[in-house]
Amino acid sequence: MMCCRIFFCFFLLFIGTVYVLIYQRLRNILRRMILKLLLSNTYVLISIISELTDDHFDWFVFKLDNILIG
């Protein structure tokens, strides 16, 4: 009976560890995807603003383009 309890405790510990590792990995992947999405939307928005105004935002688009590419 004691052996079953020890096995059950280790089993729960293993399941908990796997759950936490998978959760952290998925959270990091989602965080990177959201950051890329926000940066690409910001780039598009600034490009539109740059086209509508008289080149006031070209330097900012150039800087953001350098950040995204390099």
Secondary structure as the mmCIF struct_conf table of DSSP 4:
data_model
#
loop_
_struct_conf.conf_type_id
_struct_conf.id
_struct_conf.beg_label_comp_id
_struct_conf.beg_label_asym_id
_struct_conf.beg_label_seq_id
_struct_conf.end_label_comp_id
_struct_conf.end_label_asym_id
_struct_conf.end_label_seq_id
HELX_RH_AL_P HELX_RH_AL_P1 MET A 2 LEU A 52
TURN_TY1_P TURN_TY1_P1 THR A 53 ASP A 54
BEND BEND1 ASP A 55 PHE A 57
HELX_RH_AL_P HELX_RH_AL_P2 ASP A 58 ILE A 69
#
